[in-house]
C-alpha cells in the first residue's frame, strides 16, 4: 500500500533499500500504462486516486480494478480469445474547480458508463480505461496527452535495442519550414529515447548537433556520434550507435562505457521529450561519475518535472533538502515524508548528517 504523497517540480526519493522508492516510480508507470491501455497484461488489482494538472486544469482520476479470477467480468468483446487478467469495477475522471467543486467528466461501474452530458455510453471492454478508449474526446484528450508525458528513463532497456535496417525507413532531413513540426511530432511519440535519437540523427540534425555539443562538454575527447549501417553475414543488417574518440576512431556501442552511454541518452531525453514531461529516474547515479552527475542541474528553470531515487551522498547533498522525500515502511505501507517533518538542520550539510542517522532513512522504519 502506498500512502498519499505529493510530488514537487523536483522530487528526490531517499531511504533504505527495499522501502518502496522504486515501487513509487513503478506505480506511476503502471497508472500511465493503465490510462493508455499499454502493457497491461500483468496488471494486478489496484485502487487508486491521482490528482494532476494539464494545461492549467486540475484533474482527479480515481479507479479500482479486480482480477478476473475473483469476479466474473462481463462486457468484454466475445470474439476476444485472450482472456483479460483484470477489469475495472469503478473509474471516474473529474475536473477540480477553483472553489474545490468537482465536475465529473465520466463515471463508470461494472455495468454503466455515464458522461458529463448525462448520456449513457454503450458497453465497453472493462479491461481498458475510458481515457485510452476515448482519447479523441475533447474533454479526455488533454488527459490522454498528459499521461503520455510520463517517461521512465530505463537505461538498461535502451542499451539493448537493435535497430534492424528493414524497420528503419529511408530518412531524409526535413525542410526548414517543417523542422519544428516534425520535432514536436518526434517528442510526442511514445518511443524509447534511443529510438528517437536514431530518427533525429537522420531527420533533425540541428537538434542532434546540440546533443553532441553538450555531450562533448562532459567528454571532450568524444567529437562525434552516429548510427552506422552494419552488415551481418547471418542476420539482417542493422544500425549501430557509434562514438568517435580522438586518436582512437569510431567505437561501437558495445564498447562504450555504461556511464558514457547513460549520459548521452539522458542528454538526448532532455532534447527529444516534451518540454513538460514527467521524468522518472531510478537510482540516477548508477554507472555515473562525478563529471557526469554535475552535468544535470535539476534546479535550473526547466519545465519538466523530475522524480528521482538515489542512495548517493553526493546527489543527496547536491539537491536542496526541500526537494527530499524520505521513504520508509510500516506494516506493508510505504510512508513518504518531507525533510521538514523531521526538523532537519537548516544547512544542507547539517541536514544530511541528521538524515543518515534517521531510522527512517538508515533502517527503513519511521
TORSE-721869 format. One record per residue (C-alpha): residue number from 1; residue in one letter; x, y, z. Coordinates in nm, 4 decimals, decimal comma. Each point is the difference from the previous one (the first is absolute). Last residue first. Example, Ala and Ser with C-alpha at 12.3 -4.5 7.8 and 13.67 -1.06 7.14 Angstrom:
REC   n res       c1       c2       c3
REC   2   S   1,3670  -0,1060   0,7140
REC   1   A  -0,1370  -0,3440   0,0660
This chain:
REC   n res       c1       c2       c3
REC 366   X   0,9720   0,5557   1,0800
REC 365   X   0,1511  -0,3230  -0,1219
REC 364   X   0,2334  -0,0363  -0,3002
REC 363   X   0,3102  -0,0694   0,2076
REC 362   X   0,2347   0,2783  -0,1120
REC 361   X  -0,2521   0,2546  -0,1251
REC 360   X  -0,2992  -0,0436   0,2342
REC 359   X   0,2405  -0,0832   0,2849
REC 358   X   0,1489   0,3463  -0,0512
REC 357   X   0,3784   0,0172   0,0350
REC 356   X   0,0603   0,0504  -0,3736
REC 355   X  -0,2466   0,2885   0,0002
REC 354   X   0,1617   0,1825   0,2930
REC 353   X   0,3328   0,0173  -0,1812
REC 352   X  -0,1800   0,1056  -0,3195
REC 351   X  -0,1885   0,2782   0,1766
REC 350   X   0,3212   0,1312   0,1561
REC 349   X   0,1661   0,0235  -0,3428
REC 348   X  -0,3051   0,1520  -0,1676
REC 347   X  -0,0200   0,2712   0,2665
REC 346   X  -0,3278   0,0478   0,1870
REC 345   X   0,0227  -0,3240   0,1920
REC 344   X  -0,2697  -0,2658  -0,0305
REC 343   X  -0,3282   0,0535   0,1803
REC 342   X  -0,1231  -0,3524  -0,0877
REC 341   X  -0,3195   0,1139  -0,1755
REC 340   X   0,2076   0,2682  -0,1765
REC 339   X   0,1793  -0,2718  -0,1979
REC 338   X  -0,3356  -0,0894  -0,1524
REC 337   X  -0,1695  -0,3329   0,0697
REC 336   X  -0,0852  -0,3110  -0,2018
REC 335   X  -0,1438  -0,3169   0,1551
REC 334   X  -0,0241  -0,3304  -0,1899
REC 333   X  -0,2486  -0,2227   0,1825
REC 332   X   0,0857  -0,3677   0,0542
REC 331   X  -0,0037   0,0213   0,3785
REC 330   X   0,2006   0,3228   0,0074
REC 329   X   0,2354   0,0982  -0,2758
REC 328   X   0,2347   0,2936  -0,0660
REC 327   X   0,0571   0,2632  -0,2686
REC 326   X   0,1489   0,3439   0,0670
REC 325   X  -0,1026   0,2512  -0,2666
REC 324   X   0,2756   0,2553  -0,0608
REC 323   X  -0,0725   0,3094  -0,2130
REC 322   X   0,0140   0,2424   0,2979
REC 321   X   0,3390  -0,1613   0,0685
REC 320   X   0,1665   0,1757  -0,2929
REC 319   X   0,1546  -0,2456  -0,2515
REC 318   X   0,3809  -0,0250   0,0012
REC 317   X   0,0203  -0,1648   0,3419
REC 316   X  -0,2331  -0,2800  -0,1075
REC 315   X   0,1924  -0,0343  -0,3258
REC 314   X   0,3398  -0,0213   0,1715
REC 313   X  -0,1311  -0,2329   0,2718
REC 312   X  -0,1162  -0,2539  -0,2634
REC 311   X  -0,3019  -0,2071   0,1045
REC 310   X  -0,2253   0,1393  -0,2735
REC 309   X  -0,3524   0,0112  -0,1357
REC 308   X  -0,1163   0,2666  -0,2416
REC 307   X  -0,3253   0,1737  -0,0968
REC 306   X   0,0599   0,2825  -0,2469
REC 305   X  -0,2691   0,2349  -0,1358
REC 304   X   0,0693   0,1653  -0,3329
REC 303   X  -0,0159   0,3776  -0,0485
REC 302   X   0,3665   0,0533   0,0718
REC 301   X   0,1139   0,3048   0,1943
REC 300   X   0,3123  -0,1479   0,1536
REC 299   X  -0,0078  -0,2046   0,3198
REC 298   X   0,0447  -0,3270  -0,1829
REC 297   X   0,3481   0,1060  -0,1075
REC 296   X   0,1066  -0,3198  -0,1701
REC 295   X   0,3598   0,0356  -0,1167
REC 294   X   0,1388  -0,0407   0,3521
REC 293   X  -0,1064  -0,3644  -0,0018
REC 292   X   0,2115  -0,0731  -0,3064
REC 291   X   0,3282   0,1374   0,1388
REC 290   X  -0,0781  -0,1640   0,3355
REC 289   X  -0,0025  -0,3421  -0,1641
REC 288   X  -0,3163  -0,1746  -0,1166
REC 287   X  -0,0556  -0,3767  -0,0182
REC 286   X  -0,2974   0,0169   0,2393
REC 285   X  -0,0536   0,3584   0,1248
REC 284   X  -0,3656   0,0283  -0,1018
REC 283   X  -0,1162  -0,2871   0,2149
REC 282   X  -0,3412  -0,0024  -0,1747
REC 281   X  -0,0703   0,2930  -0,2334
REC 280   X  -0,3557   0,1149  -0,0738
REC 279   X  -0,0432   0,3020  -0,2304
REC 278   X  -0,3418   0,1671  -0,0031
REC 277   X  -0,0079   0,1869  -0,3300
REC 276   X  -0,0695   0,3711  -0,0472
REC 275   X   0,2605   0,0658  -0,2716
REC 274   X  -0,1141  -0,3029  -0,1979
REC 273   X   0,2792  -0,2585  -0,0412
REC 272   X   0,2769   0,0220  -0,2604
REC 271   X   0,2377   0,2641   0,1358
REC 270   X   0,0023  -0,1002   0,3680
REC 269   X  -0,0086  -0,3666  -0,0937
REC 268   X   0,3042   0,0426  -0,2220
REC 267   X   0,2008   0,1274   0,2975
REC 266   X  -0,1115  -0,3081   0,1927
REC 265   X   0,0889  -0,2307  -0,2871
REC 264   X   0,3504   0,1468  -0,0299
REC 263   X   0,0598  -0,0134   0,3754
REC 262   X  -0,1122  -0,3628   0,0173
REC 261   X   0,2350  -0,0843  -0,2879
REC 260   X   0,2985   0,1566   0,1762
REC 259   X  -0,0810  -0,1541   0,3357
REC 258   X  -0,0504  -0,3457  -0,1495
REC 257   X   0,3315   0,0136  -0,1832
REC 256   X  -0,0109  -0,0229  -0,3782
REC 255   X   0,1359  -0,3305  -0,1337
REC 254   X  -0,3334  -0,1504  -0,1045
REC 253   X  -0,0979   0,3394  -0,1424
REC 252   X   0,2824  -0,0452  -0,2515
REC 251   X   0,2937   0,2427  -0,0022
REC 250   X   0,1001   0,2091  -0,3029
REC 249   X   0,3584   0,1296   0,0048
REC 248   X   0,2707  -0,0287   0,2664
REC 247   X   0,2092   0,3189  -0,0032
REC 246   X  -0,3033   0,2170   0,0685
REC 245   X  -0,3000  -0,2116   0,0913
REC 244   X  -0,2930  -0,0345  -0,2402
REC 243   X  -0,3204  -0,1499   0,1360
REC 242   X  -0,2109  -0,2780  -0,1535
REC 241   X  -0,3660  -0,1044   0,0134
REC 240   X  -0,0611  -0,2985  -0,2252
REC 239   X  -0,2550  -0,0248  -0,2784
REC 238   X  -0,0808  -0,3546  -0,1134
REC 237   X   0,0418  -0,2395  -0,2905
REC 236   X  -0,2093  -0,3178   0,0281
REC 235   X   0,1642  -0,3150   0,1290
REC 234   X   0,2683  -0,2457  -0,1070
REC 233   X   0,2708   0,2091  -0,1677
REC 232   X  -0,0957   0,3202   0,1856
REC 231   X   0,0653   0,3359  -0,1602
REC 230   X   0,0084   0,3164   0,2125
REC 229   X  -0,1816   0,3247  -0,0765
REC 228   X   0,1537   0,2682   0,2217
REC 227   X  -0,1932   0,2096   0,2498
REC 226   X   0,2234   0,2964   0,0860
REC 225   X   0,1824   0,1860   0,2770
REC 224   X   0,2804   0,2563  -0,0240
REC 223   X   0,2872   0,1698   0,1846
REC 222   X   0,0522  -0,2153   0,3100
REC 221   X   0,3243   0,1181   0,1684
REC 220   X  -0,1866   0,2839   0,1729
REC 219   X  -0,2176  -0,2432   0,1942
REC 218   X  -0,2287   0,2182   0,2138
REC 217   X  -0,0102   0,3050  -0,2266
REC 216   X   0,0038  -0,2373  -0,2975
REC 215   X  -0,3402  -0,1343   0,1041
REC 214   X  -0,1390   0,3542  -0,0004
REC 213   X   0,1332   0,0610  -0,3502
REC 212   X  -0,1213  -0,3382  -0,1263
REC 211   X  -0,3520   0,0662   0,1290
REC 210   X   0,0013   0,3421  -0,1679
REC 209   X   0,1062  -0,1618  -0,3286
REC 208   X  -0,2796  -0,2538   0,0473
REC 207   X  -0,2483   0,2880   0,0036
REC 206   X   0,1512   0,1444  -0,3169
REC 205   X  -0,0178  -0,3439  -0,1642
REC 204   X  -0,3760  -0,0310   0,0130
REC 203   X  -0,0603  -0,2842  -0,2494
REC 202   X   0,2885  -0,2472  -0,0052
REC 201   X   0,1413   0,0286   0,3530
REC 200   X  -0,3508   0,0754   0,1287
REC 199   X  -0,1244  -0,3426  -0,1069
REC 198   X   0,2781  -0,1782   0,1882
REC 197   X  -0,0347   0,2276   0,3028
REC 196   X  -0,3710  -0,0768   0,0140
REC 195   X   0,0746  -0,3724   0,0031
REC 194   X   0,2490   0,0491   0,2860
REC 193   X  -0,2651   0,1989   0,1911
REC 192   X  -0,2454  -0,2885  -0,0118
REC 191   X  -0,3199   0,0827  -0,1946
REC 190   X  -0,3206   0,1726   0,1163
REC 189   X   0,0071   0,2626  -0,2748
REC 188   X  -0,0666   0,3488   0,1342
REC 187   X   0,3618   0,1070  -0,0426
REC 186   X   0,0104  -0,1308  -0,3566
REC 185   X  -0,3154   0,1883  -0,1001
REC 184   X   0,1365   0,3191   0,1566
REC 183   X   0,3240  -0,0474  -0,1939
REC 182   X  -0,1997  -0,0576  -0,3187
REC 181   X  -0,1914   0,3261   0,0401
REC 180   X   0,3120   0,1925   0,0992
REC 179   X   0,1868  -0,1107  -0,3134
REC 178   X  -0,2794   0,0340  -0,2562
REC 177   X   0,0946   0,3466  -0,1333
REC 176   X   0,3687  -0,0903   0,0156
REC 175   X  -0,0445  -0,3086  -0,2213
REC 174   X   0,0268  -0,3365   0,1693
REC 173   X   0,3169  -0,2076  -0,0239
REC 172   X  -0,0761  -0,3185  -0,1881
REC 171   X  -0,0552  -0,3384   0,1570
REC 170   X  -0,0127  -0,3172  -0,2046
REC 169   X  -0,2152  -0,2116   0,2280
REC 168   X   0,1348  -0,1889   0,3047
REC 167   X  -0,1921  -0,3272   0,0411
REC 166   X   0,1993  -0,1679  -0,2766
REC 165   X   0,3341   0,1133   0,1433
REC 164   X  -0,0405  -0,1608   0,3394
REC 163   X   0,0576   0,2400   0,2892
REC 162   X   0,0891  -0,2215   0,2970
REC 161   X  -0,0978   0,1308   0,3458
REC 160   X   0,2339  -0,1213   0,2752
REC 159   X   0,1074   0,3282   0,1586
REC 158   X  -0,3482   0,1478   0,0092
REC 157   X  -0,1292  -0,2777   0,2259
REC 156   X   0,2952   0,0411   0,2377
REC 155   X  -0,0452   0,3776   0,0161
REC 154   X  -0,3663  -0,0003   0,0923
REC 153   X  -0,0780   0,3713   0,0347
REC 152   X  -0,3688  -0,0331   0,0785
REC 151   X  -0,1890   0,2721  -0,1862
REC 150   X  -0,3434   0,1299   0,1003
REC 149   X  -0,1001   0,2349  -0,2834
REC 148   X  -0,2424  -0,2531  -0,1504
REC 147   X  -0,2082   0,0402   0,3167
REC 146   X  -0,0580   0,3681  -0,0761
REC 145   X  -0,1038  -0,0675  -0,3601
REC 144   X  -0,2768  -0,2366   0,1138
REC 143   X  -0,1126   0,2634   0,2522
REC 142   X  -0,0045   0,2743  -0,2641
REC 141   X  -0,2046  -0,2299  -0,2314
REC 140   X  -0,2688  -0,0773   0,2595
REC 139   X  -0,2206   0,3101  -0,0199
REC 138   X   0,0236   0,0339  -0,3783
REC 137   X  -0,0508  -0,3714  -0,0638
REC 136   X   0,2933  -0,1239  -0,2087
REC 135   X   0,1449  -0,2328   0,2661
REC 134   X  -0,3321  -0,1873   0,0521
REC 133   X   0,1093  -0,3596   0,0684
REC 132   X   0,3296   0,0926   0,1671
REC 131   X  -0,1580   0,2446   0,2450
REC 130   X  -0,2968  -0,2356   0,0443
REC 129   X   0,2493  -0,2426   0,1521
REC 128   X   0,0167  -0,3464  -0,1486
REC 127   X  -0,0656  -0,3408   0,1582
REC 126   X  -0,3709   0,0758   0,0257
REC 125   X  -0,0457  -0,0143  -0,3749
REC 124   X  -0,2856   0,2330  -0,0900
REC 123   X  -0,3762  -0,0118   0,0356
REC 122   X  -0,1764   0,2833  -0,1783
REC 121   X   0,0218   0,3491   0,1488
REC 120   X  -0,2699   0,1571   0,2192
REC 119   X  -0,0618   0,3702  -0,0509
REC 118   X  -0,0042   0,2384   0,2932
REC 117   X   0,2007   0,2665  -0,1794
REC 116   X   0,2925  -0,0698   0,2326
REC 115   X   0,0270  -0,3589  -0,1222
REC 114   X  -0,1594  -0,3100   0,1548
REC 113   X   0,1366  -0,3541  -0,0252
REC 112   X  -0,2006  -0,2854   0,1510
REC 111   X   0,0320  -0,3710   0,0868
REC 110   X   0,3266  -0,0582   0,1824
REC 109   X   0,0059   0,3656   0,1061
REC 108   X   0,0881   0,3103  -0,1956
REC 107   X   0,0160   0,3737   0,0575
REC 106   X   0,0836   0,2654  -0,2572
REC 105   X   0,0923   0,3675  -0,0150
REC 104   X  -0,1134   0,0712   0,3587
REC 103   X   0,0317   0,3683   0,0910
REC 102   X   0,1316   0,0387   0,3536
REC 101   X  -0,0349   0,2902   0,2435
REC 100   X   0,3199   0,1179   0,1704
REC  99   X  -0,0768   0,3708  -0,0666
REC  98   X   0,2731   0,0005  -0,2684
REC  97   X  -0,1737  -0,2954  -0,1729
REC  96   X   0,1305  -0,3564   0,0180
REC  95   X  -0,0697  -0,1732  -0,3315
REC  94   X  -0,1119  -0,3600   0,0308
REC  93   X   0,0765  -0,3456  -0,1392
REC  92   X  -0,1641  -0,3057   0,1574
REC  91   X   0,0635  -0,3720  -0,0204
REC  90   X  -0,1549  -0,2936   0,1863
REC  89   X  -0,0075  -0,3787  -0,0406
REC  88   X   0,2713   0,0143  -0,2640
REC  87   X   0,1151  -0,3382  -0,1296
REC  86   X   0,2975  -0,2309   0,0407
REC  85   X   0,1845  -0,2931  -0,1566
REC  84   X  -0,1653   0,0265  -0,3399
REC  83   X  -0,0891  -0,3296  -0,1742
REC  82   X   0,1658  -0,0060  -0,3380
REC  81   X  -0,2523  -0,1406  -0,2475
REC  80   X  -0,1714   0,3362  -0,0530
REC  79   X  -0,3012  -0,0735  -0,2183
REC  78   X  -0,2413   0,0435   0,2892
REC  77   X   0,1167   0,3589   0,0495
REC  76   X  -0,0041   0,0512   0,3709
REC  75   X  -0,3112   0,1238   0,1798
REC  74   X   0,0052  -0,2285   0,2985
REC  73   X   0,2697  -0,0767   0,2574
REC  72   X  -0,0661  -0,2996   0,2255
REC  71   X   0,1657   0,0844   0,3277
REC  70   X   0,3075  -0,1191   0,1886
REC  69   X   0,1925  -0,1636  -0,2843
REC  68   X  -0,0737   0,2932  -0,2305
REC  67   X   0,2271   0,2041   0,2252
REC  66   X  -0,1350   0,3276   0,1259
REC  65   X   0,0358   0,3648  -0,0905
REC  64   X  -0,0781   0,3185   0,1899
REC  63   X   0,0059   0,3560  -0,1230
REC  62   X   0,0465   0,3677   0,0605
REC  61   X   0,1260   0,2766  -0,2262
REC  60   X  -0,0107   0,3576   0,1325
REC  59   X   0,0887   0,2830  -0,2388
REC  58   X   0,1248   0,3558   0,0497
REC  57   X  -0,0055   0,2109  -0,3165
REC  56   X   0,2867   0,2413  -0,0815
REC  55   X   0,1001  -0,1849  -0,3157
REC  54   X   0,0285  -0,3266   0,1940
REC  53   X  -0,0008  -0,0309   0,3787
REC  52   X  -0,0063  -0,3199   0,2028
REC  51   X  -0,1951  -0,1718   0,2771
REC  50   X   0,0264  -0,3778   0,0397
REC  49   X  -0,2293  -0,2479   0,1755
REC  48   X   0,0597  -0,3729  -0,0108
REC  47   X  -0,1306  -0,3467   0,0786
REC  46   X   0,1920  -0,2829  -0,1627
REC  45   X  -0,0366  -0,3620  -0,1042
REC  44   X   0,3211  -0,1078  -0,1788
REC  43   X   0,0843   0,0909  -0,3586
REC  42   X   0,2151  -0,2612  -0,1729
REC  41   X  -0,1613   0,0240  -0,3443
REC  40   X  -0,0308   0,3788   0,0270
REC  39   X   0,2956   0,0982  -0,2170
REC  38   X  -0,1957   0,2844  -0,1622
REC  37   X  -0,3609   0,1169   0,0389
REC  36   X   0,0959   0,3678   0,0194
REC  35   X  -0,1465   0,0587   0,3467
REC  34   X   0,1115  -0,3376   0,1390
REC  33   X   0,3480   0,0368  -0,1462
REC  32   X   0,0339   0,3449   0,1565
REC  31   X  -0,1371  -0,1264   0,3305
REC  30   X   0,2548  -0,2822  -0,0076
REC  29   X   0,2765   0,2518  -0,0745
REC  28   X  -0,0975   0,2005   0,3085
REC  27   X  -0,0198  -0,3086   0,2210
REC  26   X   0,3396  -0,1145  -0,1274
REC  25   X   0,1533   0,3316   0,1060
REC  24   X  -0,1455  -0,0467   0,3490
REC  23   X   0,1129  -0,3643   0,0114
REC  22   X   0,3543   0,1125  -0,0795
REC  21   X   0,0026   0,2016   0,3223
REC  20   X  -0,1798  -0,2763   0,1946
REC  19   X   0,1881  -0,0778   0,3229
REC  18   X   0,2225  -0,2670  -0,1565
REC  17   X   0,3302   0,1831   0,0305
REC  16   X   0,0030   0,2768   0,2585
REC  15   X  -0,1294   0,3462  -0,0787
REC  14   X   0,0046   0,2879  -0,2452
REC  13   X  -0,2530   0,1163  -0,2600
REC  12   X   0,1166   0,3209  -0,1679
REC  11   X  -0,2839   0,2118  -0,1356
REC  10   X   0,0413   0,2927  -0,2393
REC   9   X  -0,3084   0,1863  -0,1247
REC   8   X  -0,1543  -0,1322   0,3207
REC   7   X  -0,1809  -0,3291   0,0557
REC   6   X  -0,2715  -0,0494   0,2603
REC   5   X  -0,0534  -0,3133   0,2065
REC   4   X  -0,2847  -0,2165   0,1273
REC   3   X   0,1071  -0,3351   0,1433
REC   2   X   0,0845  -0,2862  -0,2334
REC   1   X  -0,1273  -0,3461   0,0901
